Amino acid sequence: MTFDQDRATLLSHYSPEVVALADAVSAAIRATNLPFEQTISLALRIHYFKHKGVVAAISLHKDHINLHFYKGTRLKAPAGALQGSGKLLRHLRFTQPAHVDSTLIQDLVNQAFLLNK
C-alpha cells in the first residue's frame, strides 16, 4: 500500500475528533518544509516523520494524540510543555484542536530535525 492508503487505514480506526487532531499536528509538521520521509506503522498505529532516524511521531489514542520526540530531553521547550519521564523520549499531548500550537510544534520539530543531521 502507499503512504496515503496506510494513513487512511490508520485514521479509519478513530473518531473524527482524533482525526482532526492528527490532521492539525501533521499539517504543522509539514509546514516546516523539512525533507521528511513519512511512514505509517499500522501495527503500532504511529505516523513517523523520519530524517536519518525518527525525528517525531504521532501516536493516536481513543481521545487524544501524542506527538513524540525521540530525543525530547535535548529539546528546549517551555516549562511543562513536554511530558514523559523516560531516558530520552518526551511528548506533547493534544486533546482538542484548539490547543494545537503550530508555532511550538514547528520549533520543536526544527530542533529535533537538527539533532538528526
C-alpha positions in Angstrom: 0.0 0.0 0.0 1.0 3.6 -0.4 1.6 6.1 2.4 -1.8 7.7 1.7 -3.6 4.4 1.8 -1.8 3.4 5.1 -2.6 6.8 6.6 -6.3 6.4 5.6 -6.4 2.9 7.1 -4.8 4.2 10.3 -7.2 7.1 10.7 -10.3 4.9 9.9 -10.0 3.4 13.4 -10.5 6.7 15.2 -13.2 9.3 15.8 -13.5 12.5 13.8 -12.1 14.4 16.8 -8.9 12.4 17.0 -8.5 12.5 13.2 -8.8 16.3 13.4 -6.1 16.4 16.0 -3.8 14.2 13.8 -4.5 16.3 10.8 -3.7 19.6 12.6 -0.5 18.3 14.1 0.6 16.7 10.8 -0.1 20.0 9.0 2.0 21.9 11.5 4.9 19.5 10.9 4.6 19.5 7.1 4.6 23.4 7.2 8.2 23.3 8.3 9.0 22.1 4.8 11.7 19.8 6.1 12.7 16.8 3.9 10.9 14.1 5.9 10.3 10.6 4.9 6.8 9.8 6.3 5.8 6.3 7.1 2.9 4.6 8.9 3.1 1.6 11.2 -0.3 0.1 11.2 0.7 -2.4 13.8 1.8 0.3 16.2 -0.7 2.9 14.9 2.0 5.5 14.6 2.8 8.1 11.9 6.5 8.7 11.7 8.4 11.7 10.4 12.0 10.5 9.6 15.3 12.0 8.6 18.3 10.0 9.5 16.2 8.3 12.1 12.9 9.2 13.7 12.5 13.0 14.2 9.0 12.9 15.5 6.0 10.5 15.6 2.3 10.9 16.1 0.5 8.2 18.1 -3.2 8.0 18.1 -5.3 7.1 21.1 -9.1 6.9 21.9 -9.5 10.5 22.9 -6.1 12.2 22.2 -2.9 12.1 20.3 0.7 12.4 21.3 3.5 14.0 19.4 6.7 12.1 20.4 10.2 13.4 20.2 12.7 10.5 20.5 15.4 12.9 21.7 13.0 15.0 23.6 15.2 15.5 26.7 17.6 17.5 24.4 14.9 20.0 23.2 14.4 23.5 24.5 10.7 23.8 25.3 8.6 26.0 27.6 8.5 24.5 31.2 5.9 21.8 31.4 5.2 21.6 27.7 6.9 18.2 27.1 5.7 15.2 29.1 7.3 12.0 30.0 9.9 10.5 32.3 11.9 8.2 30.1 15.6 8.5 29.4 15.2 10.4 26.1 11.6 10.3 24.9 9.2 13.2 25.5 5.8 14.1 24.0 3.2 16.7 23.6 -0.3 15.6 24.3 -3.3 17.1 22.5 -7.0 16.6 23.3 -8.5 19.5 21.4 -7.6 21.0 18.0 -7.8 24.5 19.6 -4.8 23.5 21.8 -2.6 22.6 18.8 0.2 25.2 19.0 1.7 25.2 15.5 4.5 27.6 16.5 5.6 25.4 19.4 5.3 22.2 17.2 7.4 23.7 14.4 10.0 25.0 16.8 10.4 21.6 18.5 10.3 19.7 15.1 13.1 22.0 13.8 15.2 21.4 16.9 14.6 17.6 16.7 15.5 17.6 13.0 18.8 19.4 13.7 19.7 16.7 16.2 19.4 14.1 13.5 21.7 15.9 11.0 
